[in-house]
Amino acid sequence: MAARVSLPTVDVGGVRIAYRREGTGPAVVLLHALASSSSTWSSFTRDLVASGREVIAVDLRGHGQSSWTGDYLLDSVRQDVVGVLDALGIAGFDLVGHSLGAHVAALLAGRHPDRVRTLVLEDPPVPPRSGPPRSLRRGLSLFLAVQGLLRREFDRGMVSPVLAQLRAPDPQWWDGLSAIKAPTLVIGGGPRSTIPGERLAAMAAEIPHAELTTIDAGHRIHSTRPADFRDAVLRFLP
């Protein structure tokens, strides 16, 4: 097994956030899913670098080499990402997120619309707009079914609070979608995904300049069908 490479970190309000940075050119920021890490983007990073872009892939708090904290509010995760980019002197960037990372990316693009040039959301979990919280049972069972396959370390204590936020009504998240200025590509995983297509369509309809496409790959599109994901994203990025 290859030796673990220590990643550079940025201190954001006392939270250590690790990141990977490669390439030169327009900056593209990559945000991973729950129970993953920045290493999930290794293949896609090579594609982006080869296309003449700089890539910043962040280990979200509680994952990889970033701090494990007691605070797993999704807005705190957003602040971490912004703090890293501020420390690196990156004002404007393209933003790609998968699952939890896509939810955070949409939140970030709505709060900082003048910084995000282009937005790509890969199979984002869409919270209810109103009504009672959705059941956590299915999400937890799905997580427990796959956690034995995970090789990367992350704080399992974050699973319940993160899923609770993703399944609770969040009108502020929905309201923030209309503030997104960036051209946005929403990529759904099709019928094999745990994210219903109608929820993705409803989300895309709230973003002023959004288009929705489907790659029939299930939830992990960039891993299951990397060439199709690469081609769709590179066609969309400026």
mmCIF file of the C-alpha atoms, coordinates in Angstrom:
data_MODEL
# 
_entry.id   MODEL 
# 
loop_
_atom_site.group_PDB 
_atom_site.id 
_atom_site.type_symbol 
_atom_site.label_atom_id 
_atom_site.label_alt_id 
_atom_site.label_comp_id 
_atom_site.label_asym_id 
_atom_site.label_entity_id 
_atom_site.label_seq_id 
_atom_site.pdbx_PDB_ins_code 
_atom_site.Cartn_x 
_atom_site.Cartn_y 
_atom_site.Cartn_z 
_atom_site.occupancy 
_atom_site.B_iso_or_equiv 
_atom_site.pdbx_formal_charge 
_atom_site.auth_seq_id 
_atom_site.auth_comp_id 
_atom_site.auth_asym_id 
_atom_site.auth_atom_id 
_atom_site.pdbx_PDB_model_num 
ATOM 1   C CA . MET A 1 1   ? 0.000   0.000  0.000   1.00 0.00 ? 1   MET A CA 1 
ATOM 2   C CA . ALA A 1 2   ? 1.317   3.444  -0.914  1.00 0.00 ? 2   ALA A CA 1 
ATOM 3   C CA . ALA A 1 3   ? 2.336   5.717  1.929   1.00 0.00 ? 3   ALA A CA 1 
ATOM 4   C CA . ARG A 1 4   ? -0.213  8.325  2.901   1.00 0.00 ? 4   ARG A CA 1 
ATOM 5   C CA . VAL A 1 5   ? 0.664   11.770 1.558   1.00 0.00 ? 5   VAL A CA 1 
ATOM 6   C CA . SER A 1 6   ? 0.034   14.613 3.973   1.00 0.00 ? 6   SER A CA 1 
ATOM 7   C CA . LEU A 1 7   ? -2.103  17.306 2.397   1.00 0.00 ? 7   LEU A CA 1 
ATOM 8   C CA . PRO A 1 8   ? -1.686  21.043 2.923   1.00 0.00 ? 8   PRO A CA 1 
ATOM 9   C CA . THR A 1 9   ? -4.228  22.564 5.283   1.00 0.00 ? 9   THR A CA 1 
ATOM 10  C CA . VAL A 1 10  ? -5.838  25.904 6.046   1.00 0.00 ? 10  VAL A CA 1 
ATOM 11  C CA . ASP A 1 11  ? -7.054  26.910 9.509   1.00 0.00 ? 11  ASP A CA 1 
ATOM 12  C CA . VAL A 1 12  ? -10.591 28.249 9.155   1.00 0.00 ? 12  VAL A CA 1 
ATOM 13  C CA . GLY A 1 13  ? -11.825 29.538 12.489  1.00 0.00 ? 13  GLY A CA 1 
ATOM 14  C CA . GLY A 1 14  ? -9.928  26.855 14.376  1.00 0.00 ? 14  GLY A CA 1 
ATOM 15  C CA . VAL A 1 15  ? -10.953 24.042 12.011  1.00 0.00 ? 15  VAL A CA 1 
ATOM 16  C CA . ARG A 1 16  ? -8.191  22.441 9.956   1.00 0.00 ? 16  ARG A CA 1 
ATOM 17  C CA . ILE A 1 17  ? -9.310  21.924 6.352   1.00 0.00 ? 17  ILE A CA 1 
ATOM 18  C CA . ALA A 1 18  ? -7.126  19.836 4.024   1.00 0.00 ? 18  ALA A CA 1 
ATOM 19  C CA . TYR A 1 19  ? -7.083  20.278 0.282   1.00 0.00 ? 19  TYR A CA 1 
ATOM 20  C CA . ARG A 1 20  ? -5.409  19.147 -2.929  1.00 0.00 ? 20  ARG A CA 1 
ATOM 21  C CA . ARG A 1 21  ? -4.236  21.686 -5.506  1.00 0.00 ? 21  ARG A CA 1 
ATOM 22  C CA . GLU A 1 22  ? -3.008  20.826 -8.971  1.00 0.00 ? 22  GLU A CA 1 
ATOM 23  C CA . GLY A 1 23  ? -2.622  22.455 -12.374 1.00 0.00 ? 23  GLY A CA 1 
ATOM 24  C CA . THR A 1 24  ? -2.746  25.997 -13.663 1.00 0.00 ? 24  THR A CA 1 
ATOM 25  C CA . GLY A 1 25  ? -5.456  28.045 -15.320 1.00 0.00 ? 25  GLY A CA 1 
ATOM 26  C CA . PRO A 1 26  ? -9.041  28.904 -14.322 1.00 0.00 ? 26  PRO A CA 1 
ATOM 27  C CA . ALA A 1 27  ? -9.815  27.451 -10.904 1.00 0.00 ? 27  ALA A CA 1 
ATOM 28  C CA . VAL A 1 28  ? -12.247 24.550 -10.488 1.00 0.00 ? 28  VAL A CA 1 
ATOM 29  C CA . VAL A 1 29  ? -13.298 23.621 -6.936  1.00 0.00 ? 29  VAL A CA 1 
ATOM 30  C CA . LEU A 1 30  ? -14.428 20.036 -6.225  1.00 0.00 ? 30  LEU A CA 1 
ATOM 31  C CA . LEU A 1 31  ? -16.567 19.011 -3.222  1.00 0.00 ? 31  LEU A CA 1 
ATOM 32  C CA . HIS A 1 32  ? -17.059 15.320 -2.384  1.00 0.00 ? 32  HIS A CA 1 
ATOM 33  C CA . ALA A 1 33  ? -19.940 13.313 -0.924  1.00 0.00 ? 33  ALA A CA 1 
ATOM 34  C CA . LEU A 1 34  ? -20.634 12.107 2.612   1.00 0.00 ? 34  LEU A CA 1 
ATOM 35  C CA . ALA A 1 35  ? -18.161 9.399  3.705   1.00 0.00 ? 35  ALA A CA 1 
ATOM 36  C CA . SER A 1 36  ? -15.807 10.205 0.827   1.00 0.00 ? 36  SER A CA 1 
ATOM 37  C CA . SER A 1 37  ? -12.804 12.523 0.497   1.00 0.00 ? 37  SER A CA 1 
ATOM 38  C CA . SER A 1 38  ? -10.981 14.682 -2.027  1.00 0.00 ? 38  SER A CA 1 
ATOM 39  C CA . SER A 1 39  ? -9.252  11.562 -3.372  1.00 0.00 ? 39  SER A CA 1 
ATOM 40  C CA . THR A 1 40  ? -12.488 10.537 -5.082  1.00 0.00 ? 40  THR A CA 1 
ATOM 41  C CA . TRP A 1 41  ? -11.730 13.198 -7.702  1.00 0.00 ? 41  TRP A CA 1 
ATOM 42  C CA . SER A 1 42  ? -8.255  11.901 -8.678  1.00 0.00 ? 42  SER A CA 1 
ATOM 43  C CA . SER A 1 43  ? -9.194  10.752 -12.194 1.00 0.00 ? 43  SER A CA 1 
ATOM 44  C CA . PHE A 1 44  ? -11.397 13.765 -12.883 1.00 0.00 ? 44  PHE A CA 1 
ATOM 45  C CA . THR A 1 45  ? -8.661  16.066 -11.593 1.00 0.00 ? 45  THR A CA 1 
ATOM 46  C CA . ARG A 1 46  ? -6.268  14.681 -14.213 1.00 0.00 ? 46  ARG A CA 1 
ATOM 47  C CA . ASP A 1 47  ? -8.858  15.408 -16.906 1.00 0.00 ? 47  ASP A CA 1 
ATOM 48  C CA . LEU A 1 48  ? -9.332  18.972 -15.676 1.00 0.00 ? 48  LEU A CA 1 
ATOM 49  C CA . VAL A 1 49  ? -5.603  19.642 -15.417 1.00 0.00 ? 49  VAL A CA 1 
ATOM 50  C CA . ALA A 1 50  ? -5.096  18.266 -18.930 1.00 0.00 ? 50  ALA A CA 1 
ATOM 51  C CA . SER A 1 51  ? -7.766  20.689 -20.159 1.00 0.00 ? 51  SER A CA 1 
ATOM 52  C CA . GLY A 1 52  ? -5.807  23.647 -18.782 1.00 0.00 ? 52  GLY A CA 1 
ATOM 53  C CA . ARG A 1 53  ? -7.422  24.217 -15.398 1.00 0.00 ? 53  ARG A CA 1 
ATOM 54  C CA . GLU A 1 54  ? -6.319  24.535 -11.798 1.00 0.00 ? 54  GLU A CA 1 
ATOM 55  C CA . VAL A 1 55  ? -8.087  22.152 -9.417  1.00 0.00 ? 55  VAL A CA 1 
ATOM 56  C CA . ILE A 1 56  ? -8.750  22.626 -5.708  1.00 0.00 ? 56  ILE A CA 1 
ATOM 57  C CA . ALA A 1 57  ? -10.350 19.543 -4.120  1.00 0.00 ? 57  ALA A CA 1 
ATOM 58  C CA . VAL A 1 58  ? -11.287 19.977 -0.464  1.00 0.00 ? 58  VAL A CA 1 
ATOM 59  C CA . ASP A 1 59  ? -11.613 17.391 2.312   1.00 0.00 ? 59  ASP A CA 1 
ATOM 60  C CA . LEU A 1 60  ? -14.841 18.537 3.962   1.00 0.00 ? 60  LEU A CA 1 
ATOM 61  C CA . ARG A 1 61  ? -14.775 18.721 7.760   1.00 0.00 ? 61  ARG A CA 1 
ATOM 62  C CA . GLY A 1 62  ? -15.084 15.292 9.319   1.00 0.00 ? 62  GLY A CA 1 
ATOM 63  C CA . HIS A 1 63  ? -13.479 13.642 6.275   1.00 0.00 ? 63  HIS A CA 1 
ATOM 64  C CA . GLY A 1 64  ? -10.015 12.717 5.081   1.00 0.00 ? 64  GLY A CA 1 
ATOM 65  C CA . GLN A 1 65  ? -7.333  14.831 6.692   1.00 0.00 ? 65  GLN A CA 1 
ATOM 66  C CA . SER A 1 66  ? -9.624  17.657 7.803   1.00 0.00 ? 66  SER A CA 1 
ATOM 67  C CA . SER A 1 67  ? -10.688 18.190 11.418  1.00 0.00 ? 67  SER A CA 1 
ATOM 68  C CA . TRP A 1 68  ? -13.383 16.109 13.025  1.00 0.00 ? 68  TRP A CA 1 
ATOM 69  C CA . THR A 1 69  ? -15.615 18.566 14.852  1.00 0.00 ? 69  THR A CA 1 
ATOM 70  C CA . GLY A 1 70  ? -18.795 18.517 16.885  1.00 0.00 ? 70  GLY A CA 1 
ATOM 71  C CA . ASP A 1 71  ? -20.307 21.065 14.516  1.00 0.00 ? 71  ASP A CA 1 
ATOM 72  C CA . TYR A 1 72  ? -21.624 19.483 11.341  1.00 0.00 ? 72  TYR A CA 1 
ATOM 73  C CA . LEU A 1 73  ? -23.993 22.220 10.276  1.00 0.00 ? 73  LEU A CA 1 
ATOM 74  C CA . LEU A 1 74  ? -23.996 22.387 6.501   1.00 0.00 ? 74  LEU A CA 1 
ATOM 75  C CA . ASP A 1 75  ? -23.545 26.146 6.598   1.00 0.00 ? 75  ASP A CA 1 
ATOM 76  C CA . SER A 1 76  ? -20.358 25.591 8.615   1.00 0.00 ? 76  SER A CA 1 
ATOM 77  C CA . VAL A 1 77  ? -19.118 23.334 5.819   1.00 0.00 ? 77  VAL A CA 1 
ATOM 78  C CA . ARG A 1 78  ? -19.850 26.137 3.345   1.00 0.00 ? 78  ARG A CA 1 
ATOM 79  C CA . GLN A 1 79  ? -17.846 28.565 5.465   1.00 0.00 ? 79  GLN A CA 1 
ATOM 80  C CA . ASP A 1 80  ? -14.914 26.131 5.522   1.00 0.00 ? 80  ASP A CA 1 
ATOM 81  C CA . VAL A 1 81  ? -14.775 25.996 1.730   1.00 0.00 ? 81  VAL A CA 1 
ATOM 82  C CA . VAL A 1 82  ? -14.964 29.774 1.421   1.00 0.00 ? 82  VAL A CA 1 
ATOM 83  C CA . GLY A 1 83  ? -12.226 30.116 4.043   1.00 0.00 ? 83  GLY A CA 1 
ATOM 84  C CA . VAL A 1 84  ? -9.886  27.834 2.103   1.00 0.00 ? 84  VAL A CA 1 
ATOM 85  C CA . LEU A 1 85  ? -10.469 29.753 -1.122  1.00 0.00 ? 85  LEU A CA 1 
ATOM 86  C CA . ASP A 1 86  ? -9.951  33.083 0.622   1.00 0.00 ? 86  ASP A CA 1 
ATOM 87  C CA . ALA A 1 87  ? -6.666  31.840 2.096   1.00 0.00 ? 87  ALA A CA 1 
ATOM 88  C CA . LEU A 1 88  ? -5.523  30.668 -1.349  1.00 0.00 ? 88  LEU A CA 1 
ATOM 89  C CA . GLY A 1 89  ? -6.461  34.002 -2.914  1.00 0.00 ? 89  GLY A CA 1 
ATOM 90  C CA . ILE A 1 90  ? -9.063  32.501 -5.269  1.00 0.00 ? 90  ILE A CA 1 
ATOM 91  C CA . ALA A 1 91  ? -11.851 34.997 -5.865  1.00 0.00 ? 91  ALA A CA 1 
ATOM 92  C CA . GLY A 1 92  ? -13.720 33.454 -8.805  1.00 0.00 ? 92  GLY A CA 1 
ATOM 93  C CA . PHE A 1 93  ? -14.044 29.760 -9.597  1.00 0.00 ? 93  PHE A CA 1 
ATOM 94  C CA . ASP A 1 94  ? -16.076 27.021 -11.219 1.00 0.00 ? 94  ASP A CA 1 
ATOM 95  C CA . LEU A 1 95  ? -17.687 24.729 -8.641  1.00 0.00 ? 95  LEU A CA 1 
ATOM 96  C CA . VAL A 1 96  ? -18.469 21.009 -8.899  1.00 0.00 ? 96  VAL A CA 1 
ATOM 97  C CA . GLY A 1 97  ? -20.092 19.030 -6.081  1.00 0.00 ? 97  GLY A CA 1 
ATOM 98  C CA . HIS A 1 98  ? -21.304 15.468 -5.620  1.00 0.00 ? 98  HIS A CA 1 
ATOM 99  C CA . SER A 1 99  ? -24.172 14.506 -3.295  1.00 0.00 ? 99  SER A CA 1 
ATOM 100 C CA . LEU A 1 100 ? -23.489 16.243 0.066   1.00 0.00 ? 100 LEU A CA 1 
ATOM 101 C CA . GLY A 1 101 ? -20.859 18.312 -1.745  1.00 0.00 ? 101 GLY A CA 1 
ATOM 102 C CA . ALA A 1 102 ? -23.453 19.329 -4.335  1.00 0.00 ? 102 ALA A CA 1 
ATOM 103 C CA . HIS A 1 103 ? -25.866 20.423 -1.614  1.00 0.00 ? 103 HIS A CA 1 
ATOM 104 C CA . VAL A 1 104 ? -23.119 22.549 -0.067  1.00 0.00 ? 104 VAL A CA 1 
ATOM 105 C CA . ALA A 1 105 ? -22.116 23.854 -3.526  1.00 0.00 ? 105 ALA A CA 1 
ATOM 106 C CA . ALA A 1 106 ? -25.661 25.075 -4.178  1.00 0.00 ? 106 ALA A CA 1 
ATOM 107 C CA . LEU A 1 107 ? -25.701 26.747 -0.770  1.00 0.00 ? 107 LEU A CA 1 
ATOM 108 C CA . LEU A 1 108 ? -22.352 28.418 -1.488  1.00 0.00 ? 108 LEU A CA 1 
ATOM 109 C CA . ALA A 1 109 ? -23.379 29.587 -4.964  1.00 0.00 ? 109 ALA A CA 1 
ATOM 110 C CA . GLY A 1 110 ? -26.526 31.186 -3.556  1.00 0.00 ? 110 GLY A CA 1 
ATOM 111 C CA . ARG A 1 111 ? -24.652 32.965 -0.753  1.00 0.00 ? 111 ARG A CA 1 
ATOM 112 C CA . HIS A 1 112 ? -21.713 34.044 -2.954  1.00 0.00 ? 112 HIS A CA 1 
ATOM 113 C CA . PRO A 1 113 ? -23.226 34.426 -6.430  1.00 0.00 ? 113 PRO A CA 1 
ATOM 114 C CA . ASP A 1 114 ? -20.536 36.772 -7.726  1.00 0.00 ? 114 ASP A CA 1 
ATOM 115 C CA . ARG A 1 115 ? -17.733 34.297 -7.017  1.00 0.00 ? 115 ARG A CA 1 
ATOM 116 C CA . VAL A 1 116 ? -19.089 31.173 -8.732  1.00 0.00 ? 116 VAL A CA 1 
ATOM 117 C CA . ARG A 1 117 ? -18.633 31.310 -12.511 1.00 0.00 ? 117 ARG A CA 1 
ATOM 118 C CA . THR A 1 118 ? -20.173 27.936 -13.366 1.00 0.00 ? 118 THR A CA 1 
ATOM 119 C CA . LEU A 1 119 ? -21.882 25.369 -11.143 1.00 0.00 ? 119 LEU A CA 1 
ATOM 120 C CA . VAL A 1 120 ? -22.158 21.576 -11.614 1.00 0.00 ? 120 VAL A CA 1 
ATOM 121 C CA . LEU A 1 121 ? -24.334 19.584 -9.198  1.00 0.00 ? 121 LEU A CA 1 
ATOM 122 C CA . GLU A 1 122 ? -23.930 15.795 -9.373  1.00 0.00 ? 122 GLU A CA 1 
ATOM 123 C CA . ASP A 1 123 ? -26.998 13.985 -7.971  1.00 0.00 ? 123 ASP A CA 1 
ATOM 124 C CA . PRO A 1 124 ? -27.584 16.407 -5.084  1.00 0.00 ? 124 PRO A CA 1 
ATOM 125 C CA . PRO A 1 125 ? -29.856 15.404 -2.179  1.00 0.00 ? 125 PRO A CA 1 
ATOM 126 C CA . VAL A 1 126 ? -32.780 17.816 -2.310  1.00 0.00 ? 126 VAL A CA 1 
ATOM 127 C CA . PRO A 1 127 ? -34.394 18.658 1.050   1.00 0.00 ? 127 PRO A CA 1 
ATOM 128 C CA . PRO A 1 128 ? -38.165 19.044 1.333   1.00 0.00 ? 128 PRO A CA 1 
ATOM 129 C CA . ARG A 1 129 ? -39.421 22.590 0.884   1.00 0.00 ? 129 ARG A CA 1 
ATOM 130 C CA . SER A 1 130 ? -42.064 22.210 3.610   1.00 0.00 ? 130 SER A CA 1 
ATOM 131 C CA . GLY A 1 131 ? -43.931 19.633 5.658   1.00 0.00 ? 131 GLY A CA 1 
ATOM 132 C CA . PRO A 1 132 ? -42.563 17.078 8.133   1.00 0.00 ? 132 PRO A CA 1 
ATOM 133 C CA . PRO A 1 133 ? -38.974 15.828 7.886   1.00 0.00 ? 133 PRO A CA 1 
ATOM 134 C CA . ARG A 1 134 ? -38.474 12.814 5.678   1.00 0.00 ? 134 ARG A CA 1 
ATOM 135 C CA . SER A 1 135 ? -37.679 9.553  7.447   1.00 0.00 ? 135 SER A CA 1 
ATOM 136 C CA . LEU A 1 136 ? -34.022 8.940  8.245   1.00 0.00 ? 136 LEU A CA 1 
ATOM 137 C CA . ARG A 1 137 ? -34.452 5.180  8.139   1.00 0.00 ? 137 ARG A CA 1 
ATOM 138 C CA . ARG A 1 138 ? -33.767 4.705  4.439   1.00 0.00 ? 138 ARG A CA 1 
ATOM 139 C CA . GLY A 1 139 ? -30.759 7.011  4.428   1.00 0.00 ? 139 GLY A CA 1 
ATOM 140 C CA . LEU A 1 140 ? -29.237 5.340  7.459   1.00 0.00 ? 140 LEU A CA 1 
ATOM 141 C CA . SER A 1 141 ? -29.795 1.852  6.073   1.00 0.00 ? 141 SER A CA 1 
ATOM 142 C CA . LEU A 1 142 ? -28.159 2.828  2.800   1.00 0.00 ? 142 LEU A CA 1 
ATOM 143 C CA . PHE A 1 143 ? -25.208 4.248  4.695   1.00 0.00 ? 143 PHE A CA 1 
ATOM 144 C CA . LEU A 1 144 ? -24.819 1.190  6.891   1.00 0.00 ? 144 LEU A CA 1 
ATOM 145 C CA . ALA A 1 145 ? -24.954 -1.047 3.822   1.00 0.00 ? 145 ALA A CA 1 
ATOM 146 C CA . VAL A 1 146 ? -21.947 0.603  2.225   1.00 0.00 ? 146 VAL A CA 1 
ATOM 147 C CA . GLN A 1 147 ? -19.819 1.759  5.155   1.00 0.00 ? 147 GLN A CA 1 
ATOM 148 C CA . GLY A 1 148 ? -17.980 -1.568 5.312   1.00 0.00 ? 148 GLY A CA 1 
ATOM 149 C CA . LEU A 1 149 ? -16.714 -0.923 1.785   1.00 0.00 ? 149 LEU A CA 1 
ATOM 150 C CA . LEU A 1 150 ? -15.297 2.463  2.601   1.00 0.00 ? 150 LEU A CA 1 
ATOM 151 C CA . ARG A 1 151 ? -11.519 2.640  2.848   1.00 0.00 ? 151 ARG A CA 1 
ATOM 152 C CA . ARG A 1 152 ? -11.208 6.281  3.850   1.00 0.00 ? 152 ARG A CA 1 
ATOM 153 C CA . GLU A 1 153 ? -11.601 7.492  7.384   1.00 0.00 ? 153 GLU A CA 1 
ATOM 154 C CA . PHE A 1 154 ? -14.335 9.898  8.330   1.00 0.00 ? 154 PHE A CA 1 
ATOM 155 C CA . ASP A 1 155 ? -16.264 10.792 11.459  1.00 0.00 ? 155 ASP A CA 1 
ATOM 156 C CA . ARG A 1 156 ? -19.247 8.439  11.575  1.00 0.00 ? 156 ARG A CA 1 
ATOM 157 C CA . GLY A 1 157 ? -20.702 10.689 14.256  1.00 0.00 ? 157 GLY A CA 1 
ATOM 158 C CA . MET A 1 158 ? -21.534 13.188 11.542  1.00 0.00 ? 158 MET A CA 1 
ATOM 159 C CA . VAL A 1 159 ? -23.891 10.871 9.660   1.00 0.00 ? 159 VAL A CA 1 
ATOM 160 C CA . SER A 1 160 ? -27.043 11.398 11.733  1.00 0.00 ? 160 SER A CA 1 
ATOM 161 C CA . PRO A 1 161 ? -26.805 15.212 11.997  1.00 0.00 ? 161 PRO A CA 1 
ATOM 162 C CA . VAL A 1 162 ? -26.005 15.585 8.296   1.00 0.00 ? 162 VAL A CA 1 
ATOM 163 C CA . LEU A 1 163 ? -28.821 13.299 7.165   1.00 0.00 ? 163 LEU A CA 1 
ATOM 164 C CA . ALA A 1 164 ? -31.212 15.035 9.568   1.00 0.00 ? 164 ALA A CA 1 
ATOM 165 C CA . GLN A 1 165 ? -30.457 18.371 7.907   1.00 0.00 ? 165 GLN A CA 1 
ATOM 166 C CA . LEU A 1 166 ? -30.826 16.944 4.402   1.00 0.00 ? 166 LEU A CA 1 
ATOM 167 C CA . ARG A 1 167 ? -34.218 15.467 5.252   1.00 0.00 ? 167 ARG A CA 1 
ATOM 168 C CA . ALA A 1 168 ? -35.677 18.430 7.139   1.00 0.00 ? 168 ALA A CA 1 
ATOM 169 C CA . PRO A 1 169 ? -37.626 21.196 5.388   1.00 0.00 ? 169 PRO A CA 1 
ATOM 170 C CA . ASP A 1 170 ? -35.208 23.939 4.427   1.00 0.00 ? 170 ASP A CA 1 
ATOM 171 C CA . PRO A 1 171 ? -36.990 26.909 2.820   1.00 0.00 ? 171 PRO A CA 1 
ATOM 172 C CA . GLN A 1 172 ? -33.834 29.032 3.121   1.00 0.00 ? 172 GLN A CA 1 
ATOM 173 C CA . TRP A 1 173 ? -31.899 26.554 0.953   1.00 0.00 ? 173 TRP A CA 1 
ATOM 174 C CA . TRP A 1 174 ? -34.689 26.648 -1.610  1.00 0.00 ? 174 TRP A CA 1 
ATOM 175 C CA . ASP A 1 175 ? -34.833 30.464 -1.515  1.00 0.00 ? 175 ASP A CA 1 
ATOM 176 C CA . GLY A 1 176 ? -31.085 30.589 -2.098  1.00 0.00 ? 176 GLY A CA 1 
ATOM 177 C CA . LEU A 1 177 ? -31.394 28.759 -5.404  1.00 0.00 ? 177 LEU A CA 1 
ATOM 178 C CA . SER A 1 178 ? -32.975 31.793 -7.056  1.00 0.00 ? 178 SER A CA 1 
ATOM 179 C CA . ALA A 1 179 ? -29.926 33.880 -6.069  1.00 0.00 ? 179 ALA A CA 1 
ATOM 180 C CA . ILE A 1 180 ? -27.524 31.670 -8.043  1.00 0.00 ? 180 ILE A CA 1 
ATOM 181 C CA . LYS A 1 181 ? -26.156 33.621 -11.009 1.00 0.00 ? 181 LYS A CA 1 
ATOM 182 C CA . ALA A 1 182 ? -23.899 30.936 -12.437 1.00 0.00 ? 182 ALA A CA 1 
ATOM 183 C CA . PRO A 1 183 ? -24.928 28.786 -15.389 1.00 0.00 ? 183 PRO A CA 1 
ATOM 184 C CA . THR A 1 184 ? -25.754 25.497 -13.665 1.00 0.00 ? 184 THR A CA 1 
ATOM 185 C CA . LEU A 1 185 ? -25.677 21.895 -14.824 1.00 0.00 ? 185 LEU A CA 1 
ATOM 186 C CA . VAL A 1 186 ? -27.599 19.412 -12.686 1.00 0.00 ? 186 VAL A CA 1 
ATOM 187 C CA . ILE A 1 187 ? -26.603 15.806 -13.442 1.00 0.00 ? 187 ILE A CA 1 
ATOM 188 C CA . GLY A 1 188 ? -28.934 13.082 -12.209 1.00 0.00 ? 188 GLY A CA 1 
ATOM 189 C CA . GLY A 1 189 ? -27.999 9.418  -11.907 1.00 0.00 ? 189 GLY A CA 1 
ATOM 190 C CA . GLY A 1 190 ? -31.220 8.054  -13.379 1.00 0.00 ? 190 GLY A CA 1 
ATOM 191 C CA . PRO A 1 191 ? -33.505 5.355  -11.960 1.00 0.00 ? 191 PRO A CA 1 
ATOM 192 C CA . ARG A 1 192 ? -30.650 3.526  -10.220 1.00 0.00 ? 192 ARG A CA 1 
ATOM 193 C CA . SER A 1 193 ? -29.970 6.581  -8.054  1.00 0.00 ? 193 SER A CA 1 
ATOM 194 C CA . THR A 1 194 ? -31.493 7.078  -4.617  1.00 0.00 ? 194 THR A CA 1 
ATOM 195 C CA . ILE A 1 195 ? -32.311 10.697 -5.605  1.00 0.00 ? 195 ILE A CA 1 
ATOM 196 C CA . PRO A 1 196 ? -35.687 10.915 -7.364  1.00 0.00 ? 196 PRO A CA 1 
ATOM 197 C CA . GLY A 1 197 ? -35.530 12.676 -10.714 1.00 0.00 ? 197 GLY A CA 1 
ATOM 198 C CA . GLU A 1 198 ? -38.580 14.802 -9.942  1.00 0.00 ? 198 GLU A CA 1 
ATOM 199 C CA . ARG A 1 199 ? -36.768 16.388 -6.995  1.00 0.00 ? 199 ARG A CA 1 
ATOM 200 C CA . LEU A 1 200 ? -33.822 17.277 -9.218  1.00 0.00 ? 200 LEU A CA 1 
ATOM 201 C CA . ALA A 1 201 ? -36.185 18.769 -11.782 1.00 0.00 ? 201 ALA A CA 1 
ATOM 202 C CA . ALA A 1 202 ? -37.904 20.854 -9.111  1.00 0.00 ? 202 ALA A CA 1 
ATOM 203 C CA . MET A 1 203 ? -34.535 22.129 -7.903  1.00 0.00 ? 203 MET A CA 1 
ATOM 204 C CA . ALA A 1 204 ? -33.293 22.939 -11.400 1.00 0.00 ? 204 ALA A CA 1 
ATOM 205 C CA . ALA A 1 205 ? -36.501 24.883 -12.079 1.00 0.00 ? 205 ALA A CA 1 
ATOM 206 C CA . GLU A 1 206 ? -35.650 27.241 -9.192  1.00 0.00 ? 206 GLU A CA 1 
ATOM 207 C CA . ILE A 1 207 ? -32.159 28.110 -10.496 1.00 0.00 ? 207 ILE A CA 1 
ATOM 208 C CA . PRO A 1 208 ? -32.321 30.927 -13.086 1.00 0.00 ? 208 PRO A CA 1 
ATOM 209 C CA . HIS A 1 209 ? -29.857 29.472 -15.614 1.00 0.00 ? 209 HIS A CA 1 
ATOM 210 C CA . ALA A 1 210 ? -29.965 25.722 -15.028 1.00 0.00 ? 210 ALA A CA 1 
ATOM 211 C CA . GLU A 1 211 ? -30.212 22.665 -17.214 1.00 0.00 ? 211 GLU A CA 1 
ATOM 212 C CA . LEU A 1 212 ? -30.859 19.112 -16.101 1.00 0.00 ? 212 LEU A CA 1 
ATOM 213 C CA . THR A 1 213 ? -29.323 16.046 -17.704 1.00 0.00 ? 213 THR A CA 1 
ATOM 214 C CA . THR A 1 214 ? -29.241 12.369 -16.769 1.00 0.00 ? 214 THR A CA 1 
ATOM 215 C CA . ILE A 1 215 ? -26.441 9.823  -16.935 1.00 0.00 ? 215 ILE A CA 1 
ATOM 216 C CA . ASP A 1 216 ? -27.856 6.402  -16.062 1.00 0.00 ? 216 ASP A CA 1 
ATOM 217 C CA . ALA A 1 217 ? -25.151 5.462  -13.583 1.00 0.00 ? 217 ALA A CA 1 
ATOM 218 C CA . GLY A 1 218 ? -26.726 5.520  -10.135 1.00 0.00 ? 218 GLY A CA 1 
ATOM 219 C CA . HIS A 1 219 ? -25.629 7.941  -7.457  1.00 0.00 ? 219 HIS A CA 1 
ATOM 220 C CA . ARG A 1 220 ? -21.848 7.861  -8.022  1.00 0.00 ? 220 ARG A CA 1 
ATOM 221 C CA . ILE A 1 221 ? -21.806 9.102  -11.602 1.00 0.00 ? 221 ILE A CA 1 
ATOM 222 C CA . HIS A 1 222 ? -18.219 10.368 -11.681 1.00 0.00 ? 222 HIS A CA 1 
ATOM 223 C CA . SER A 1 223 ? -16.977 6.968  -10.448 1.00 0.00 ? 223 SER A CA 1 
ATOM 224 C CA . THR A 1 224 ? -19.345 4.630  -12.288 1.00 0.00 ? 224 THR A CA 1 
ATOM 225 C CA . ARG A 1 225 ? -19.281 6.376  -15.675 1.00 0.00 ? 225 ARG A CA 1 
ATOM 226 C CA . PRO A 1 226 ? -16.222 8.640  -15.486 1.00 0.00 ? 226 PRO A CA 1 
ATOM 227 C CA . ALA A 1 227 ? -15.867 9.272  -19.221 1.00 0.00 ? 227 ALA A CA 1 
ATOM 228 C CA . ASP A 1 228 ? -19.495 10.339 -19.611 1.00 0.00 ? 228 ASP A CA 1 
ATOM 229 C CA . PHE A 1 229 ? -19.267 12.536 -16.523 1.00 0.00 ? 229 PHE A CA 1 
ATOM 230 C CA . ARG A 1 230 ? -16.017 14.104 -17.764 1.00 0.00 ? 230 ARG A CA 1 
ATOM 231 C CA . ASP A 1 231 ? -17.442 14.833 -21.195 1.00 0.00 ? 231 ASP A CA 1 
ATOM 232 C CA . ALA A 1 232 ? -20.633 16.373 -19.815 1.00 0.00 ? 232 ALA A CA 1 
ATOM 233 C CA . VAL A 1 233 ? -18.750 18.638 -17.408 1.00 0.00 ? 233 VAL A CA 1 
ATOM 234 C CA . LEU A 1 234 ? -16.008 19.700 -19.814 1.00 0.00 ? 234 LEU A CA 1 
ATOM 235 C CA . ARG A 1 235 ? -18.611 20.592 -22.445 1.00 0.00 ? 235 ARG A CA 1 
ATOM 236 C CA . PHE A 1 236 ? -20.337 22.772 -19.868 1.00 0.00 ? 236 PHE A CA 1 
ATOM 237 C CA . LEU A 1 237 ? -17.373 24.545 -18.293 1.00 0.00 ? 237 LEU A CA 1 
ATOM 238 C CA . PRO A 1 238 ? -16.271 27.748 -20.064 1.00 0.00 ? 238 PRO A CA 1 
# 
